[in-house]
Amino acid sequence: MITRIVISALLAFALLSGVLMWYLQVYAYYEELTPAQVGEVVVLDDRAAPVRVAVSDLRAIDSDSSPIRFRACMRIEDAAPFEHAIEHENAEPLVAPGWFDCFDAREVGEALESGQARAYAWKLNEPYGIDRILVVMPDGRGLAWNQINLCGETVFDGDPAPAGCPTPPEGTY
């Protein structure tokens, strides 16, 4: 009898722990942002100067628990800023929580691979090792996320910054 009680308690604890871990990953740390919190949507031009992008219907989420949890969806109002914008060569969309239904990483990835969508630099190395990428879909939607760049991958692994990367801030690795 005692064995059954102990096993039942362990199973209940394991189930509760799993549900809690799932909740913390999917809901707990995310916060929906207002357009004012996101700030101005920009792309960097060929001189690395920010060029304002007119958008509407901006929805965004972020979390203080990680610099790569930012996701945003919007409608791009004007294509002119993208004429001289820096394209981001290594854009790999990161999955958003299921409840943030305007962002589909698989759809974005397929559109990028097929050449139907283009990825542009919104921010580079802000914070160090993290780029913000803005993708323009063929239907005029814009989707954005933060991802670790080559400088960040290398430095966060404890290696010296590769050539061409800015000097990492103190305490980065």
Helices and strands as residue ranges (DSSP letters): H 2-23, I 24-28, E 31-33, H 35-38, E 42-44, E 50-52, E 55-62, E 71-76, G 80-82, H 105-114, E 118-123, E 130-136, E 141-148, H 150-156
